[in-house]
Amino acid sequence: MNNYDASGHKVGYSSPGLFGTMNHYDNSGHKVGESSPGFFGGINTYDNHGNKTSHSERGLFGGFNHYGK
């Protein structure tokens, strides 16, 4: 899956990892982070050093609510 900025320029890509994770890479192919499933259907996001940067939870009416750290 390719990642784009608000102007439509490609800034990186994501690929599936182990156990339901997604690995995120910049345009040069360097790993910049990872997302993994959390409890109750949420998603936790980590930087390339393993520090948690954000999490997302399913909203009451469908979508996702995104929270920093």
CHARMM internal coordinates of N, CA and C (Angstrom, degrees):
IC EDIT
DIST 1 N 1 CA 1.4312
DIST 1 CA 1 C 1.5314
ANGL 1 N 1 CA 1 C 107.29
DIST 1 C 2 N 1.3203
ANGL 1 CA 1 C 2 N 116.97
DIHE 1 N 1 CA 1 C 2 N 128.48
DIST 2 N 2 CA 1.4578
ANGL 1 C 2 N 2 CA 121.85
DIHE 1 CA 1 C 2 N 2 CA 178.19
DIST 2 CA 2 C 1.5216
ANGL 2 N 2 CA 2 C 110.60
DIHE 1 C 2 N 2 CA 2 C -86.28
DIST 2 C 3 N 1.3303
ANGL 2 CA 2 C 3 N 116.37
DIHE 2 N 2 CA 2 C 3 N 147.84
DIST 3 N 3 CA 1.4651
ANGL 2 C 3 N 3 CA 122.84
DIHE 2 CA 2 C 3 N 3 CA 177.96
DIST 3 CA 3 C 1.5205
ANGL 3 N 3 CA 3 C 108.90
DIHE 2 C 3 N 3 CA 3 C -112.46
DIST 3 C 4 N 1.3376
ANGL 3 CA 3 C 4 N 116.92
DIHE 3 N 3 CA 3 C 4 N 135.91
DIST 4 N 4 CA 1.4588
ANGL 3 C 4 N 4 CA 122.60
DIHE 3 CA 3 C 4 N 4 CA -177.48
DIST 4 CA 4 C 1.5209
ANGL 4 N 4 CA 4 C 110.40
DIHE 3 C 4 N 4 CA 4 C -126.17
DIST 4 C 5 N 1.3487
ANGL 4 CA 4 C 5 N 116.20
DIHE 4 N 4 CA 4 C 5 N 151.74
DIST 5 N 5 CA 1.4623
ANGL 4 C 5 N 5 CA 119.86
DIHE 4 CA 4 C 5 N 5 CA 174.68
DIST 5 CA 5 C 1.5230
ANGL 5 N 5 CA 5 C 109.53
DIHE 4 C 5 N 5 CA 5 C -84.76
DIST 5 C 6 N 1.3257
ANGL 5 CA 5 C 6 N 117.39
DIHE 5 N 5 CA 5 C 6 N -177.45
DIST 6 N 6 CA 1.4649
ANGL 5 C 6 N 6 CA 121.94
DIHE 5 CA 5 C 6 N 6 CA -176.47
DIST 6 CA 6 C 1.5238
ANGL 6 N 6 CA 6 C 112.74
DIHE 5 C 6 N 6 CA 6 C -64.14
DIST 6 C 7 N 1.3451
ANGL 6 CA 6 C 7 N 117.56
DIHE 6 N 6 CA 6 C 7 N -21.53
DIST 7 N 7 CA 1.4653
ANGL 6 C 7 N 7 CA 121.53
DIHE 6 CA 6 C 7 N 7 CA 179.64
DIST 7 CA 7 C 1.5208
ANGL 7 N 7 CA 7 C 112.54
DIHE 6 C 7 N 7 CA 7 C -90.27
DIST 7 C 8 N 1.3219
ANGL 7 CA 7 C 8 N 117.34
DIHE 7 N 7 CA 7 C 8 N -1.37
DIST 8 N 8 CA 1.4552
ANGL 7 C 8 N 8 CA 121.20
DIHE 7 CA 7 C 8 N 8 CA 178.80
DIST 8 CA 8 C 1.5188
ANGL 8 N 8 CA 8 C 114.60
DIHE 7 C 8 N 8 CA 8 C 89.09
DIST 8 C 9 N 1.3369
ANGL 8 CA 8 C 9 N 118.16
DIHE 8 N 8 CA 8 C 9 N 10.22
DIST 9 N 9 CA 1.4556
ANGL 8 C 9 N 9 CA 121.63
DIHE 8 CA 8 C 9 N 9 CA 178.26
DIST 9 CA 9 C 1.5257
ANGL 9 N 9 CA 9 C 109.67
DIHE 8 C 9 N 9 CA 9 C -88.33
DIST 9 C 10 N 1.3378
ANGL 9 CA 9 C 10 N 115.63
DIHE 9 N 9 CA 9 C 10 N 136.53
DIST 10 N 10 CA 1.4586
ANGL 9 C 10 N 10 CA 119.91
DIHE 9 CA 9 C 10 N 10 CA 179.69
DIST 10 CA 10 C 1.5252
ANGL 10 N 10 CA 10 C 109.68
DIHE 9 C 10 N 10 CA 10 C -67.90
DIST 10 C 11 N 1.3374
ANGL 10 CA 10 C 11 N 116.73
DIHE 10 N 10 CA 10 C 11 N 129.09
DIST 11 N 11 CA 1.4643
ANGL 10 C 11 N 11 CA 121.65
DIHE 10 CA 10 C 11 N 11 CA -179.41
DIST 11 CA 11 C 1.5255
ANGL 11 N 11 CA 11 C 112.55
DIHE 10 C 11 N 11 CA 11 C -119.17
DIST 11 C 12 N 1.3165
ANGL 11 CA 11 C 12 N 118.34
DIHE 11 N 11 CA 11 C 12 N -1.38
DIST 12 N 12 CA 1.4521
ANGL 11 C 12 N 12 CA 121.39
DIHE 11 CA 11 C 12 N 12 CA 179.83
DIST 12 CA 12 C 1.5071
ANGL 12 N 12 CA 12 C 111.44
DIHE 11 C 12 N 12 CA 12 C 161.37
DIST 12 C 13 N 1.3232
ANGL 12 CA 12 C 13 N 115.21
DIHE 12 N 12 CA 12 C 13 N -167.26
DIST 13 N 13 CA 1.4589
ANGL 12 C 13 N 13 CA 120.42
DIHE 12 CA 12 C 13 N 13 CA 179.05
DIST 13 CA 13 C 1.5196
ANGL 13 N 13 CA 13 C 110.01
DIHE 12 C 13 N 13 CA 13 C -151.79
DIST 13 C 14 N 1.3134
ANGL 13 CA 13 C 14 N 115.71
DIHE 13 N 13 CA 13 C 14 N 163.50
DIST 14 N 14 CA 1.4606
ANGL 13 C 14 N 14 CA 122.71
DIHE 13 CA 13 C 14 N 14 CA 178.32
DIST 14 CA 14 C 1.5177
ANGL 14 N 14 CA 14 C 108.72
DIHE 13 C 14 N 14 CA 14 C -127.53
DIST 14 C 15 N 1.3183
ANGL 14 CA 14 C 15 N 115.94
DIHE 14 N 14 CA 14 C 15 N 145.51
DIST 15 N 15 CA 1.4596
ANGL 14 C 15 N 15 CA 120.25
DIHE 14 CA 14 C 15 N 15 CA 178.04
DIST 15 CA 15 C 1.5268
ANGL 15 N 15 CA 15 C 109.36
DIHE 14 C 15 N 15 CA 15 C -138.43
DIST 15 C 16 N 1.3338
ANGL 15 CA 15 C 16 N 116.91
DIHE 15 N 15 CA 15 C 16 N 151.53
DIST 16 N 16 CA 1.4701
ANGL 15 C 16 N 16 CA 120.55
DIHE 15 CA 15 C 16 N 16 CA -179.25
DIST 16 CA 16 C 1.5254
ANGL 16 N 16 CA 16 C 111.70
DIHE 15 C 16 N 16 CA 16 C -64.01
DIST 16 C 17 N 1.3230
ANGL 16 CA 16 C 17 N 115.97
DIHE 16 N 16 CA 16 C 17 N 141.65
DIST 17 N 17 CA 1.4550
ANGL 16 C 17 N 17 CA 122.27
DIHE 16 CA 16 C 17 N 17 CA 175.63
DIST 17 CA 17 C 1.5215
ANGL 17 N 17 CA 17 C 109.65
DIHE 16 C 17 N 17 CA 17 C -113.89
DIST 17 C 18 N 1.3076
ANGL 17 CA 17 C 18 N 116.45
DIHE 17 N 17 CA 17 C 18 N -157.18
DIST 18 N 18 CA 1.4608
ANGL 17 C 18 N 18 CA 121.63
DIHE 17 CA 17 C 18 N 18 CA -179.93
DIST 18 CA 18 C 1.5211
ANGL 18 N 18 CA 18 C 111.36
DIHE 17 C 18 N 18 CA 18 C -84.08
DIST 18 C 19 N 1.3112
ANGL 18 CA 18 C 19 N 116.56
DIHE 18 N 18 CA 18 C 19 N 150.24
DIST 19 N 19 CA 1.4665
ANGL 18 C 19 N 19 CA 124.14
DIHE 18 CA 18 C 19 N 19 CA 173.10
DIST 19 CA 19 C 1.5246
ANGL 19 N 19 CA 19 C 113.44
DIHE 18 C 19 N 19 CA 19 C 56.79
DIST 19 C 20 N 1.3297
ANGL 19 CA 19 C 20 N 117.71
DIHE 19 N 19 CA 19 C 20 N 37.28
DIST 20 N 20 CA 1.4568
ANGL 19 C 20 N 20 CA 121.75
DIHE 19 CA 19 C 20 N 20 CA 175.66
DIST 20 CA 20 C 1.5141
ANGL 20 N 20 CA 20 C 115.22
DIHE 19 C 20 N 20 CA 20 C 83.38
DIST 20 C 21 N 1.3255
ANGL 20 CA 20 C 21 N 118.48
DIHE 20 N 20 CA 20 C 21 N 9.65
DIST 21 N 21 CA 1.4644
ANGL 20 C 21 N 21 CA 120.79
DIHE 20 CA 20 C 21 N 21 CA 179.76
DIST 21 CA 21 C 1.5241
ANGL 21 N 21 CA 21 C 110.84
DIHE 20 C 21 N 21 CA 21 C -82.86
DIST 21 C 22 N 1.3308
ANGL 21 CA 21 C 22 N 116.22
DIHE 21 N 21 CA 21 C 22 N 164.55
DIST 22 N 22 CA 1.4619
ANGL 21 C 22 N 22 CA 123.33
DIHE 21 CA 21 C 22 N 22 CA 171.91
DIST 22 CA 22 C 1.5178
ANGL 22 N 22 CA 22 C 106.80
DIHE 21 C 22 N 22 CA 22 C -125.45
DIST 22 C 23 N 1.3413
ANGL 22 CA 22 C 23 N 117.27
DIHE 22 N 22 CA 22 C 23 N 126.76
DIST 23 N 23 CA 1.4555
ANGL 22 C 23 N 23 CA 122.17
DIHE 22 CA 22 C 23 N 23 CA 176.43
DIST 23 CA 23 C 1.5182
ANGL 23 N 23 CA 23 C 108.43
DIHE 22 C 23 N 23 CA 23 C -94.58
DIST 23 C 24 N 1.3408
ANGL 23 CA 23 C 24 N 117.41
DIHE 23 N 23 CA 23 C 24 N 135.95
DIST 24 N 24 CA 1.4605
ANGL 23 C 24 N 24 CA 122.72
DIHE 23 CA 23 C 24 N 24 CA -177.16
DIST 24 CA 24 C 1.5265
ANGL 24 N 24 CA 24 C 109.39
DIHE 23 C 24 N 24 CA 24 C -111.92
DIST 24 C 25 N 1.3456
ANGL 24 CA 24 C 25 N 116.57
DIHE 24 N 24 CA 24 C 25 N 134.75
DIST 25 N 25 CA 1.4563
ANGL 24 C 25 N 25 CA 123.20
DIHE 24 CA 24 C 25 N 25 CA -177.29
DIST 25 CA 25 C 1.5202
ANGL 25 N 25 CA 25 C 110.20
DIHE 24 C 25 N 25 CA 25 C -128.34
DIST 25 C 26 N 1.3504
ANGL 25 CA 25 C 26 N 116.47
DIHE 25 N 25 CA 25 C 26 N 150.80
DIST 26 N 26 CA 1.4572
ANGL 25 C 26 N 26 CA 119.69
DIHE 25 CA 25 C 26 N 26 CA 174.71
DIST 26 CA 26 C 1.5269
ANGL 26 N 26 CA 26 C 108.87
DIHE 25 C 26 N 26 CA 26 C -82.11
DIST 26 C 27 N 1.3260
ANGL 26 CA 26 C 27 N 116.88
DIHE 26 N 26 CA 26 C 27 N -178.04
DIST 27 N 27 CA 1.4592
ANGL 26 C 27 N 27 CA 121.79
DIHE 26 CA 26 C 27 N 27 CA -177.16
DIST 27 CA 27 C 1.5258
ANGL 27 N 27 CA 27 C 112.57
DIHE 26 C 27 N 27 CA 27 C -64.02
DIST 27 C 28 N 1.3350
ANGL 27 CA 27 C 28 N 117.78
DIHE 27 N 27 CA 27 C 28 N -21.99
DIST 28 N 28 CA 1.4612
ANGL 27 C 28 N 28 CA 121.98
DIHE 27 CA 27 C 28 N 28 CA -179.91
DIST 28 CA 28 C 1.5221
ANGL 28 N 28 CA 28 C 112.50
DIHE 27 C 28 N 28 CA 28 C -89.47
DIST 28 C 29 N 1.3195
ANGL 28 CA 28 C 29 N 117.36
DIHE 28 N 28 CA 28 C 29 N -2.16
DIST 29 N 29 CA 1.4574
ANGL 28 C 29 N 29 CA 121.18
DIHE 28 CA 28 C 29 N 29 CA 179.30
DIST 29 CA 29 C 1.5159
ANGL 29 N 29 CA 29 C 114.78
DIHE 28 C 29 N 29 CA 29 C 90.19
DIST 29 C 30 N 1.3354
ANGL 29 CA 29 C 30 N 118.29
DIHE 29 N 29 CA 29 C 30 N 7.39
DIST 30 N 30 CA 1.4615
ANGL 29 C 30 N 30 CA 121.54
DIHE 29 CA 29 C 30 N 30 CA 177.70
DIST 30 CA 30 C 1.5275
ANGL 30 N 30 CA 30 C 109.85
DIHE 29 C 30 N 30 CA 30 C -85.06
DIST 30 C 31 N 1.3374
ANGL 30 CA 30 C 31 N 116.23
DIHE 30 N 30 CA 30 C 31 N 134.79
DIST 31 N 31 CA 1.4647
ANGL 30 C 31 N 31 CA 120.15
DIHE 30 CA 30 C 31 N 31 CA -179.70
DIST 31 CA 31 C 1.5233
ANGL 31 N 31 CA 31 C 110.03
DIHE 30 C 31 N 31 CA 31 C -67.48
DIST 31 C 32 N 1.3312
ANGL 31 CA 31 C 32 N 116.29
DIHE 31 N 31 CA 31 C 32 N 129.10
DIST 32 N 32 CA 1.4637
ANGL 31 C 32 N 32 CA 121.06
DIHE 31 CA 31 C 32 N 32 CA -179.52
DIST 32 CA 32 C 1.5252
ANGL 32 N 32 CA 32 C 112.64
DIHE 31 C 32 N 32 CA 32 C -116.47
DIST 32 C 33 N 1.3313
ANGL 32 CA 32 C 33 N 117.98
DIHE 32 N 32 CA 32 C 33 N -6.06
DIST 33 N 33 CA 1.4549
ANGL 32 C 33 N 33 CA 119.63
DIHE 32 CA 32 C 33 N 33 CA 178.75
DIST 33 CA 33 C 1.5055
ANGL 33 N 33 CA 33 C 113.24
DIHE 32 C 33 N 33 CA 33 C 170.12
DIST 33 C 34 N 1.3320
ANGL 33 CA 33 C 34 N 114.51
DIHE 33 N 33 CA 33 C 34 N -174.74
DIST 34 N 34 CA 1.4640
ANGL 33 C 34 N 34 CA 121.82
DIHE 33 CA 33 C 34 N 34 CA -176.43
DIST 34 CA 34 C 1.5229
ANGL 34 N 34 CA 34 C 108.95
DIHE 33 C 34 N 34 CA 34 C -155.07
DIST 34 C 35 N 1.3116
ANGL 34 CA 34 C 35 N 116.44
DIHE 34 N 34 CA 34 C 35 N 145.45
DIST 35 N 35 CA 1.4641
ANGL 34 C 35 N 35 CA 122.34
DIHE 34 CA 34 C 35 N 35 CA 173.83
DIST 35 CA 35 C 1.5182
ANGL 35 N 35 CA 35 C 108.25
DIHE 34 C 35 N 35 CA 35 C -120.12
DIST 35 C 36 N 1.3275
ANGL 35 CA 35 C 36 N 116.09
DIHE 35 N 35 CA 35 C 36 N 140.78
DIST 36 N 36 CA 1.4598
ANGL 35 C 36 N 36 CA 119.64
DIHE 35 CA 35 C 36 N 36 CA 179.84
DIST 36 CA 36 C 1.5207
ANGL 36 N 36 CA 36 C 109.73
DIHE 35 C 36 N 36 CA 36 C -138.84
DIST 36 C 37 N 1.3267
ANGL 36 CA 36 C 37 N 116.36
DIHE 36 N 36 CA 36 C 37 N 152.41
DIST 37 N 37 CA 1.4647
ANGL 36 C 37 N 37 CA 119.84
DIHE 36 CA 36 C 37 N 37 CA 178.92
DIST 37 CA 37 C 1.5247
ANGL 37 N 37 CA 37 C 110.79
DIHE 36 C 37 N 37 CA 37 C -63.27
DIST 37 C 38 N 1.3265
ANGL 37 CA 37 C 38 N 115.63
DIHE 37 N 37 CA 37 C 38 N 139.47
DIST 38 N 38 CA 1.4583
ANGL 37 C 38 N 38 CA 121.18
DIHE 37 CA 37 C 38 N 38 CA 176.54
DIST 38 CA 38 C 1.5160
ANGL 38 N 38 CA 38 C 109.91
DIHE 37 C 38 N 38 CA 38 C -108.09
DIST 38 C 39 N 1.3108
ANGL 38 CA 38 C 39 N 116.06
DIHE 38 N 38 CA 38 C 39 N -168.07
DIST 39 N 39 CA 1.4582
ANGL 38 C 39 N 39 CA 120.82
DIHE 38 CA 38 C 39 N 39 CA 178.37
DIST 39 CA 39 C 1.5223
ANGL 39 N 39 CA 39 C 110.98
DIHE 38 C 39 N 39 CA 39 C -73.27
DIST 39 C 40 N 1.2996
ANGL 39 CA 39 C 40 N 117.01
DIHE 39 N 39 CA 39 C 40 N 149.63
DIST 40 N 40 CA 1.4644
ANGL 39 C 40 N 40 CA 124.34
DIHE 39 CA 39 C 40 N 40 CA 174.90
DIST 40 CA 40 C 1.5207
ANGL 40 N 40 CA 40 C 113.52
DIHE 39 C 40 N 40 CA 40 C 58.10
DIST 40 C 41 N 1.3364
ANGL 40 CA 40 C 41 N 117.98
DIHE 40 N 40 CA 40 C 41 N 31.43
DIST 41 N 41 CA 1.4566
ANGL 40 C 41 N 41 CA 121.48
DIHE 40 CA 40 C 41 N 41 CA 175.33
DIST 41 CA 41 C 1.5079
ANGL 41 N 41 CA 41 C 115.28
DIHE 40 C 41 N 41 CA 41 C 85.40
DIST 41 C 42 N 1.3104
ANGL 41 CA 41 C 42 N 119.23
DIHE 41 N 41 CA 41 C 42 N 6.42
DIST 42 N 42 CA 1.4621
ANGL 41 C 42 N 42 CA 122.15
DIHE 41 CA 41 C 42 N 42 CA 178.45
DIST 42 CA 42 C 1.5217
ANGL 42 N 42 CA 42 C 111.41
DIHE 41 C 42 N 42 CA 42 C -80.02
DIST 42 C 43 N 1.3334
ANGL 42 CA 42 C 43 N 115.96
DIHE 42 N 42 CA 42 C 43 N 176.69
DIST 43 N 43 CA 1.4570
ANGL 42 C 43 N 43 CA 122.31
DIHE 42 CA 42 C 43 N 43 CA 178.86
DIST 43 CA 43 C 1.5250
ANGL 43 N 43 CA 43 C 108.18
DIHE 42 C 43 N 43 CA 43 C -133.22
DIST 43 C 44 N 1.3383
ANGL 43 CA 43 C 44 N 117.08
DIHE 43 N 43 CA 43 C 44 N 128.57
DIST 44 N 44 CA 1.4603
ANGL 43 C 44 N 44 CA 122.72
DIHE 43 CA 43 C 44 N 44 CA 176.22
DIST 44 CA 44 C 1.5224
ANGL 44 N 44 CA 44 C 108.64
DIHE 43 C 44 N 44 CA 44 C -102.61
DIST 44 C 45 N 1.3435
ANGL 44 CA 44 C 45 N 117.64
DIHE 44 N 44 CA 44 C 45 N 138.37
DIST 45 N 45 CA 1.4565
ANGL 44 C 45 N 45 CA 122.40
DIHE 44 CA 44 C 45 N 45 CA -178.82
DIST 45 CA 45 C 1.5240
ANGL 45 N 45 CA 45 C 109.26
DIHE 44 C 45 N 45 CA 45 C -118.66
DIST 45 C 46 N 1.3421
ANGL 45 CA 45 C 46 N 116.41
DIHE 45 N 45 CA 45 C 46 N 134.85
DIST 46 N 46 CA 1.4567
ANGL 45 C 46 N 46 CA 123.56
DIHE 45 CA 45 C 46 N 46 CA -177.14
DIST 46 CA 46 C 1.5214
ANGL 46 N 46 CA 46 C 110.03
DIHE 45 C 46 N 46 CA 46 C -125.54
DIST 46 C 47 N 1.3559
ANGL 46 CA 46 C 47 N 117.28
DIHE 46 N 46 CA 46 C 47 N 150.77
DIST 47 N 47 CA 1.4594
ANGL 46 C 47 N 47 CA 120.42
DIHE 46 CA 46 C 47 N 47 CA 174.76
DIST 47 CA 47 C 1.5255
ANGL 47 N 47 CA 47 C 109.16
DIHE 46 C 47 N 47 CA 47 C -81.27
DIST 47 C 48 N 1.3487
ANGL 47 CA 47 C 48 N 116.99
DIHE 47 N 47 CA 47 C 48 N -177.45
DIST 48 N 48 CA 1.4642
ANGL 47 C 48 N 48 CA 120.05
DIHE 47 CA 47 C 48 N 48 CA -175.96
DIST 48 CA 48 C 1.5268
ANGL 48 N 48 CA 48 C 113.19
DIHE 47 C 48 N 48 CA 48 C -71.23
DIST 48 C 49 N 1.3450
ANGL 48 CA 48 C 49 N 118.38
DIHE 48 N 48 CA 48 C 49 N -6.79
DIST 49 N 49 CA 1.4639
ANGL 48 C 49 N 49 CA 122.09
DIHE 48 CA 48 C 49 N 49 CA 176.29
DIST 49 CA 49 C 1.5281
ANGL 49 N 49 CA 49 C 112.05
DIHE 48 C 49 N 49 CA 49 C -100.03
DIST 49 C 50 N 1.3250
ANGL 49 CA 49 C 50 N 117.30
DIHE 49 N 49 CA 49 C 50 N 1.57
DIST 50 N 50 CA 1.4566
ANGL 49 C 50 N 50 CA 121.32
DIHE 49 CA 49 C 50 N 50 CA 179.38
DIST 50 CA 50 C 1.5116
ANGL 50 N 50 CA 50 C 114.95
DIHE 49 C 50 N 50 CA 50 C 87.70
DIST 50 C 51 N 1.3415
ANGL 50 CA 50 C 51 N 117.73
DIHE 50 N 50 CA 50 C 51 N 8.10
DIST 51 N 51 CA 1.4650
ANGL 50 C 51 N 51 CA 121.38
DIHE 50 CA 50 C 51 N 51 CA 178.16
DIST 51 CA 51 C 1.5208
ANGL 51 N 51 CA 51 C 109.86
DIHE 50 C 51 N 51 CA 51 C -84.94
DIST 51 C 52 N 1.3231
ANGL 51 CA 51 C 52 N 116.98
DIHE 51 N 51 CA 51 C 52 N 132.07
DIST 52 N 52 CA 1.4596
ANGL 51 C 52 N 52 CA 121.21
DIHE 51 CA 51 C 52 N 52 CA -179.96
DIST 52 CA 52 C 1.5231
ANGL 52 N 52 CA 52 C 109.76
DIHE 51 C 52 N 52 CA 52 C -66.83
DIST 52 C 53 N 1.3351
ANGL 52 CA 52 C 53 N 117.37
DIHE 52 N 52 CA 52 C 53 N 128.34
DIST 53 N 53 CA 1.4625
ANGL 52 C 53 N 53 CA 121.24
DIHE 52 CA 52 C 53 N 53 CA -178.91
DIST 53 CA 53 C 1.5184
ANGL 53 N 53 CA 53 C 112.43
DIHE 52 C 53 N 53 CA 53 C -108.03
DIST 53 C 54 N 1.3414
ANGL 53 CA 53 C 54 N 117.75
DIHE 53 N 53 CA 53 C 54 N -27.37
DIST 54 N 54 CA 1.4645
ANGL 53 C 54 N 54 CA 120.16
DIHE 53 CA 53 C 54 N 54 CA -179.84
DIST 54 CA 54 C 1.5194
ANGL 54 N 54 CA 54 C 110.14
DIHE 53 C 54 N 54 CA 54 C -169.12
DIST 54 C 55 N 1.3290
ANGL 54 CA 54 C 55 N 115.08
DIHE 54 N 54 CA 54 C 55 N 172.43
DIST 55 N 55 CA 1.4615
ANGL 54 C 55 N 55 CA 120.32
DIHE 54 CA 54 C 55 N 55 CA 171.42
DIST 55 CA 55 C 1.5239
ANGL 55 N 55 CA 55 C 108.89
DIHE 54 C 55 N 55 CA 55 C -148.21
DIST 55 C 56 N 1.3128
ANGL 55 CA 55 C 56 N 114.86
DIHE 55 N 55 CA 55 C 56 N 153.67
DIST 56 N 56 CA 1.4622
ANGL 55 C 56 N 56 CA 121.84
DIHE 55 CA 55 C 56 N 56 CA 179.18
DIST 56 CA 56 C 1.5182
ANGL 56 N 56 CA 56 C 108.48
DIHE 55 C 56 N 56 CA 56 C -125.93
DIST 56 C 57 N 1.3156
ANGL 56 CA 56 C 57 N 116.11
DIHE 56 N 56 CA 56 C 57 N 142.31
DIST 57 N 57 CA 1.4636
ANGL 56 C 57 N 57 CA 121.91
DIHE 56 CA 56 C 57 N 57 CA 178.86
DIST 57 CA 57 C 1.5138
ANGL 57 N 57 CA 57 C 109.31
DIHE 56 C 57 N 57 CA 57 C -128.54
DIST 57 C 58 N 1.3139
ANGL 57 CA 57 C 58 N 115.55
DIHE 57 N 57 CA 57 C 58 N 149.37
DIST 58 N 58 CA 1.4592
ANGL 57 C 58 N 58 CA 119.67
DIHE 57 CA 57 C 58 N 58 CA 177.49
DIST 58 CA 58 C 1.5233
ANGL 58 N 58 CA 58 C 109.78
DIHE 57 C 58 N 58 CA 58 C -64.16
DIST 58 C 59 N 1.3374
ANGL 58 CA 58 C 59 N 115.23
DIHE 58 N 58 CA 58 C 59 N 136.36
DIST 59 N 59 CA 1.4533
ANGL 58 C 59 N 59 CA 120.58
DIHE 58 CA 58 C 59 N 59 CA 178.43
DIST 59 CA 59 C 1.5154
ANGL 59 N 59 CA 59 C 111.63
DIHE 58 C 59 N 59 CA 59 C -81.25
DIST 59 C 60 N 1.2903
ANGL 59 CA 59 C 60 N 116.04
DIHE 59 N 59 CA 59 C 60 N 168.82
DIST 60 N 60 CA 1.4524
ANGL 59 C 60 N 60 CA 122.56
DIHE 59 CA 59 C 60 N 60 CA -177.53
DIST 60 CA 60 C 1.5271
ANGL 60 N 60 CA 60 C 112.18
DIHE 59 C 60 N 60 CA 60 C -65.02
DIST 60 C 61 N 1.3227
ANGL 60 CA 60 C 61 N 117.85
DIHE 60 N 60 CA 60 C 61 N -34.76
DIST 61 N 61 CA 1.4619
ANGL 60 C 61 N 61 CA 121.63
DIHE 60 CA 60 C 61 N 61 CA -176.12
DIST 61 CA 61 C 1.5247
ANGL 61 N 61 CA 61 C 113.27
DIHE 60 C 61 N 61 CA 61 C -112.61
DIST 61 C 62 N 1.3114
ANGL 61 CA 61 C 62 N 118.61
DIHE 61 N 61 CA 61 C 62 N 28.97
DIST 62 N 62 CA 1.4532
ANGL 61 C 62 N 62 CA 119.50
DIHE 61 CA 61 C 62 N 62 CA 177.04
DIST 62 CA 62 C 1.5008
ANGL 62 N 62 CA 62 C 113.44
DIHE 61 C 62 N 62 CA 62 C 122.67
DIST 62 C 63 N 1.2737
ANGL 62 CA 62 C 63 N 123.00
DIHE 62 N 62 CA 62 C 63 N -83.09
DIST 63 N 63 CA 1.4605
ANGL 62 C 63 N 63 CA 126.66
DIHE 62 CA 62 C 63 N 63 CA -170.27
DIST 63 CA 63 C 1.5163
ANGL 63 N 63 CA 63 C 115.83
DIHE 62 C 63 N 63 CA 63 C -49.91
DIST 63 C 64 N 1.3083
ANGL 63 CA 63 C 64 N 115.26
DIHE 63 N 63 CA 63 C 64 N -160.76
DIST 64 N 64 CA 1.4574
ANGL 63 C 64 N 64 CA 122.39
DIHE 63 CA 63 C 64 N 64 CA 179.49
DIST 64 CA 64 C 1.5199
ANGL 64 N 64 CA 64 C 109.84
DIHE 63 C 64 N 64 CA 64 C -120.92
DIST 64 C 65 N 1.3200
ANGL 64 CA 64 C 65 N 116.78
DIHE 64 N 64 CA 64 C 65 N 146.44
DIST 65 N 65 CA 1.4598
ANGL 64 C 65 N 65 CA 123.45
DIHE 64 CA 64 C 65 N 65 CA 170.51
DIST 65 CA 65 C 1.5196
ANGL 65 N 65 CA 65 C 106.79
DIHE 64 C 65 N 65 CA 65 C -105.74
DIST 65 C 66 N 1.3333
ANGL 65 CA 65 C 66 N 117.01
DIHE 65 N 65 CA 65 C 66 N 127.83
DIST 66 N 66 CA 1.4628
ANGL 65 C 66 N 66 CA 122.56
DIHE 65 CA 65 C 66 N 66 CA -175.73
DIST 66 CA 66 C 1.5265
ANGL 66 N 66 CA 66 C 109.80
DIHE 65 C 66 N 66 CA 66 C -107.29
DIST 66 C 67 N 1.3375
ANGL 66 CA 66 C 67 N 116.62
DIHE 66 N 66 CA 66 C 67 N 131.69
DIST 67 N 67 CA 1.4585
ANGL 66 C 67 N 67 CA 122.49
DIHE 66 CA 66 C 67 N 67 CA -177.95
DIST 67 CA 67 C 1.5214
ANGL 67 N 67 CA 67 C 109.89
DIHE 66 C 67 N 67 CA 67 C -127.90
DIST 67 C 68 N 1.3305
ANGL 67 CA 67 C 68 N 117.78
DIHE 67 N 67 CA 67 C 68 N 136.38
DIST 68 N 68 CA 1.4631
ANGL 67 C 68 N 68 CA 121.97
DIHE 67 CA 67 C 68 N 68 CA 173.45
DIST 68 CA 68 C 1.5139
ANGL 68 N 68 CA 68 C 110.09
DIHE 67 C 68 N 68 CA 68 C -76.45
DIST 68 C 69 N 1.3035
ANGL 68 CA 68 C 69 N 117.00
DIHE 68 N 68 CA 68 C 69 N 147.37
DIST 69 N 69 CA 1.4665
ANGL 68 C 69 N 69 CA 125.31
DIHE 68 CA 68 C 69 N 69 CA -178.72
DIST 69 CA 69 C 1.4857
ANGL 69 N 69 CA 69 C 110.29
DIHE 68 C 69 N 69 CA 69 C 24.61
END
COOR INIT
IC SEED 1 N 1 CA 1 C
IC BUILD
